[in-house]
Amino acid sequence: MTPLEGQVALVTGAGQGLGAAIARTLAAGGARVVVADLRGPGCEQVAGEIEAAGGQALPLQLDVADAGSATAAVEHAVQAFGALDILVNNAGIDVTKPVDELTFAEWDRVIATNLRGPFVMSKCALPVLREGDRGRGGQIVNVASTAARRAWPNASAYHASKWGLLGLSHALHAEFRPHGVRVSALIAGGMRTPFLLDRFEGIDPGKLQDPANVAVAVRFLLTMPRESVIPEMMVLPLMETSWP
């Protein structure tokens, strides 16, 4: 397996929920982690927890949809740790409304974060990822959702963004392989995170999975032997309600 020890990972949306779990898991495996989030206090708290546990982390405020912010984030990672080997595109938002109530601005905001963001981050990181893992090529994990495989009402922007992200991820997989950069899409089922628990009253936490479990799946993708790549992987809670 490919070791995480000494690798440098940038995780977006890492101020809470799944992103925080991924950052902690990669740090526990020996990676140096850039904990990036739109909200500064969240990433600072998670980075502080990692360092208190003996890991190395850099908190960084980041707007994934902004090319200038993305370019600066990659530069900060290289300045702080000397390299960038791993990019985890995890940042995501949703606006739960029917189409006739969803505003154009809300649609644009979801697409900007969930689809434009991974494209911007991947494009800005590619020149450095080509040299990742000490010349063997870096890795990208795009966090998708079961919303990329089926649909339910009142989530048109979210579905469009996640179906698009899955297509983008497979396109990047095909395009980046000649550069030695592995790209994987992780389709994650429902998790016990604020993304669901804070928005849907009455949701049954017992039918959701611990985000730490999904973080283990991300670590698995990143530690596959270098001659292999998993372009797509799905991880669900045992009693997932959004998938058969």
C-alpha positions as CSV (number, residue, x, y, z in Angstrom):
1,M,0.0,0.0,0.0
2,T,1.1,3.6,-0.6
3,P,1.9,5.2,2.8
4,L,0.4,8.5,3.8
5,E,3.5,9.3,6.0
6,G,5.0,12.6,5.0
7,Q,2.5,13.3,2.2
8,V,0.8,16.7,2.0
9,A,-3.0,16.8,1.7
10,L,-5.4,19.8,1.1
11,V,-8.9,19.0,2.2
12,T,-11.7,21.5,1.3
13,G,-14.8,21.9,3.5
14,A,-12.7,20.6,6.4
15,G,-14.1,22.9,9.1
16,Q,-16.8,20.4,10.1
17,G,-18.5,17.2,9.2
18,L,-17.0,14.8,6.7
19,G,-14.2,17.2,5.8
20,A,-13.0,17.4,9.4
21,A,-13.1,13.6,9.7
22,I,-11.1,13.3,6.5
23,A,-8.5,15.8,7.8
24,R,-8.2,14.0,11.1
25,T,-7.9,10.6,9.5
26,L,-5.2,11.6,7.0
27,A,-3.3,13.4,9.8
28,A,-3.5,10.3,11.9
29,G,-1.9,8.4,9.0
30,G,1.0,10.7,9.0
31,A,0.0,13.2,6.3
32,R,0.5,16.9,6.8
33,V,-2.9,18.5,6.2
34,V,-4.1,21.9,4.9
35,V,-7.5,22.2,6.6
36,A,-9.3,24.5,4.2
37,D,-12.8,25.9,4.7
38,L,-14.8,29.0,3.7
39,R,-15.4,29.6,7.4
40,G,-12.1,30.5,9.2
41,P,-13.0,29.5,12.8
42,G,-13.9,26.0,11.8
43,C,-10.7,25.2,10.0
44,E,-8.7,26.8,12.8
45,Q,-10.4,24.6,15.4
46,V,-9.9,21.3,13.4
47,A,-6.2,22.2,12.7
48,G,-5.7,22.9,16.4
49,E,-7.2,19.5,17.3
50,I,-4.8,17.8,14.8
51,E,-1.8,19.6,16.2
52,A,-2.8,18.8,19.8
53,A,-2.9,15.2,18.8
54,G,0.7,15.4,17.5
55,G,-0.1,16.0,13.8
56,Q,0.8,18.8,11.4
57,A,-1.9,21.0,10.1
58,L,-2.4,24.4,8.5
59,P,-5.8,26.2,8.8
60,L,-6.7,28.1,5.6
61,Q,-9.7,30.1,4.7
62,L,-10.7,29.2,1.1
63,D,-13.4,29.9,-1.4
64,V,-13.2,26.9,-3.8
65,A,-15.1,28.6,-6.6
66,D,-12.7,31.6,-6.7
67,A,-9.6,30.9,-8.9
68,G,-7.5,33.4,-7.0
69,S,-8.3,31.9,-3.7
70,A,-7.6,28.4,-5.0
71,T,-4.3,29.4,-6.5
72,A,-3.3,31.0,-3.2
73,A,-4.3,27.9,-1.3
74,V,-2.0,25.7,-3.4
75,E,0.8,28.2,-3.0
76,H,0.3,28.2,0.8
77,A,0.4,24.4,1.0
78,V,3.7,24.3,-0.9
79,Q,5.2,27.2,1.1
80,A,4.2,25.6,4.4
81,F,5.0,21.9,3.7
82,G,7.1,21.9,0.5
83,A,4.8,20.0,-1.7
84,L,1.2,19.0,-2.4
85,D,0.4,15.3,-3.0
86,I,-3.3,15.0,-2.3
87,L,-6.4,17.1,-3.0
88,V,-9.7,16.1,-1.5
89,N,-12.6,18.1,-3.0
90,N,-15.1,17.8,-0.2
91,A,-16.7,21.2,0.1
92,G,-20.4,21.1,-0.7
93,I,-23.7,22.9,-0.1
94,D,-27.4,22.4,-0.8
95,V,-30.5,24.5,-1.0
96,T,-33.6,22.3,-0.4
97,K,-36.4,24.0,-2.3
98,P,-38.7,23.1,-5.2
99,V,-37.7,24.6,-8.6
100,D,-40.5,27.2,-8.5
101,E,-39.1,28.6,-5.3
102,L,-35.4,28.2,-6.0
103,T,-33.8,31.5,-7.0
104,F,-31.3,31.9,-9.8
105,A,-28.7,33.1,-7.2
106,E,-29.3,30.0,-5.1
107,W,-28.8,27.7,-8.1
108,D,-25.6,29.5,-9.1
109,R,-24.3,29.3,-5.5
110,V,-24.7,25.5,-5.3
111,I,-23.2,24.9,-8.7
112,A,-20.3,27.2,-7.9
113,T,-19.4,25.3,-4.7
114,N,-20.2,21.8,-5.7
115,L,-19.1,21.7,-9.4
116,R,-17.1,24.7,-10.3
117,G,-15.1,24.4,-7.1
118,P,-13.7,20.9,-7.7
119,F,-12.8,22.0,-11.3
120,V,-11.1,25.2,-10.1
121,M,-9.2,23.4,-7.3
122,S,-8.1,20.5,-9.6
123,K,-7.0,22.9,-12.4
124,C,-5.0,25.0,-10.0
125,A,-3.4,22.0,-8.2
126,L,-2.5,20.0,-11.3
127,P,0.9,21.6,-11.9
128,V,2.0,20.7,-8.4
129,L,0.2,17.3,-8.3
130,R,2.2,16.2,-11.3
131,E,5.2,16.4,-9.0
132,G,3.3,14.9,-6.1
133,D,4.4,12.0,-3.9
134,R,8.1,12.8,-4.7
135,G,7.7,12.6,-8.5
136,R,5.3,9.6,-8.6
137,G,2.3,11.8,-9.2
138,G,-0.4,13.1,-6.8
139,Q,-4.0,12.2,-6.2
140,I,-7.4,13.8,-6.2
141,V,-10.5,12.5,-4.5
142,N,-13.9,14.1,-5.4
143,V,-16.6,13.6,-2.8
144,A,-19.9,12.9,-4.6
145,S,-23.2,11.6,-3.2
146,T,-25.9,9.1,-3.9
147,A,-27.5,12.3,-5.4
148,A,-25.2,11.6,-8.4
149,R,-27.0,8.3,-9.0
150,R,-30.7,8.9,-8.4
151,A,-33.0,11.9,-7.7
152,W,-35.6,13.1,-5.2
153,P,-37.7,16.2,-5.1
154,N,-36.6,19.7,-4.0
155,A,-32.9,19.2,-4.7
156,S,-32.5,20.0,-8.4
157,A,-29.3,22.2,-8.0
158,Y,-27.7,19.6,-5.7
159,H,-28.5,16.7,-8.1
160,A,-27.2,18.7,-11.1
161,S,-24.0,19.6,-9.2
162,K,-23.3,16.0,-8.0
163,W,-24.1,14.3,-11.3
164,G,-21.8,16.9,-12.9
165,L,-19.1,16.2,-10.4
166,L,-19.2,12.5,-11.1
167,G,-18.8,13.2,-14.8
168,L,-16.1,15.7,-14.2
169,S,-14.2,13.2,-11.9
170,H,-14.3,10.5,-14.6
171,A,-13.1,13.0,-17.2
172,L,-10.2,14.1,-15.0
173,H,-9.4,10.4,-14.3
174,A,-9.0,9.9,-18.1
175,E,-7.1,13.1,-18.7
176,F,-4.7,13.2,-15.7
177,R,-3.5,9.5,-15.9
178,P,-0.8,10.4,-18.4
179,H,0.5,12.9,-15.8
180,G,0.7,10.2,-13.1
181,V,-2.2,11.8,-11.2
182,R,-4.9,9.4,-9.9
183,V,-8.4,10.7,-9.7
184,S,-11.2,9.0,-7.7
185,A,-14.9,9.8,-7.1
186,L,-16.3,8.7,-3.7
187,I,-20.1,8.4,-3.7
188,A,-21.0,8.8,0.0
189,G,-24.4,7.9,1.5
190,G,-26.1,9.7,4.3
191,M,-23.9,10.7,7.3
192,R,-24.4,12.0,10.8
193,T,-23.1,15.5,10.0
194,P,-24.6,19.0,10.3
195,F,-25.2,18.9,6.5
196,L,-28.2,16.5,7.2
197,L,-28.9,16.8,11.0
198,D,-29.1,20.6,11.1
199,R,-31.5,20.8,8.0
200,F,-33.9,17.9,8.3
201,E,-35.9,17.7,11.5
202,G,-36.9,14.1,12.4
203,I,-34.2,12.4,10.4
204,D,-33.2,9.1,12.0
205,P,-29.5,9.2,12.9
206,G,-29.5,5.4,13.2
207,K,-29.9,5.1,9.5
208,L,-26.9,7.4,8.8
209,Q,-23.2,6.5,9.0
210,D,-20.4,8.0,11.0
211,P,-18.4,10.4,8.8
212,A,-15.3,8.8,10.3
213,N,-16.2,5.6,8.3
214,V,-16.3,7.5,5.1
215,A,-13.0,9.1,5.9
216,V,-11.6,5.6,6.2
217,A,-12.8,4.9,2.6
218,V,-11.0,8.1,1.5
219,R,-7.8,6.9,3.1
220,F,-8.2,3.5,1.4
221,L,-8.5,5.2,-2.0
222,L,-5.3,7.2,-1.3
223,T,-3.3,4.3,-0.1
224,M,-3.9,1.9,-3.0
225,P,-0.7,0.7,-4.6
226,R,0.5,3.2,-7.1
227,E,0.1,1.0,-10.2
228,S,-3.7,0.8,-9.5
229,V,-6.5,3.4,-9.3
230,I,-10.2,3.2,-8.2
231,P,-12.0,5.7,-10.4
232,E,-15.3,5.3,-8.5
233,M,-16.3,3.9,-5.1
234,M,-19.6,4.0,-3.1
235,V,-19.8,3.8,0.7
236,L,-23.2,3.6,2.3
237,P,-24.7,3.2,5.8
238,L,-26.1,-0.3,6.2
239,M,-29.7,0.9,6.2
240,E,-29.2,3.7,3.5
241,T,-32.5,5.2,2.5
242,S,-31.4,7.0,-0.6
243,W,-30.1,3.9,-2.4
244,P,-31.7,0.5,-3.0
